[in-house]
Amino acid sequence: MSRKYQQLQDAMTEPERRKRKLALAHTAKKALGLDDDAYRDLLERLTGRRSAKDLDILDLDKVVMELRRMGFEPKPRRKLDEPQHRMIDALWIDLFRMKKVRNDSPQSLDAYCKRMTGIDRLEWLDPERANVVIEGLKAWKNRSG
């Protein structure tokens, strides 16, 4: 298992999801212009705690939902670049033609992407995870001759 693949798998753990929610809450605090006291009052009103470090993921979900209700709109994540999508498709078809892939359907490619990154659909990959898929497909193709 490659180090990069392991890093992506680790990114899908509960602590990492909590860390991302916490970062989103802090980003929202800044975007809404909340001072520290107002933010801590909000935390206490919603969760009974004045520090975000003491919140679990469910509490953080409540906080983020409230911050969104207050007008925070997170910026969308970067999406998979079209050239990366074409590269992944081309490598998948090459492997199918080499008889290394039994099924060239989009669902089969999605299943491969999920095994490599933990993300269910090719179109949901961010550029970094797309590179993991591309490098995995290239390595597979090179091993296959």
Buried (B, 14 or more C-beta within 10 A) or exposed (E): EEEBBEEBEEBEEEEEEBBEBBEBBEBBBEBBEBEEEEBBEBBEEBBEBEEBEEBEBEBBEEBBEBBEEEEBEEEEEEBBEEEBBEBBBEBBEBBBEEEBBEEEEEEBBBEBBBEBBEBEEBEBBBEEBBBBBBBBBEEBBEEEE
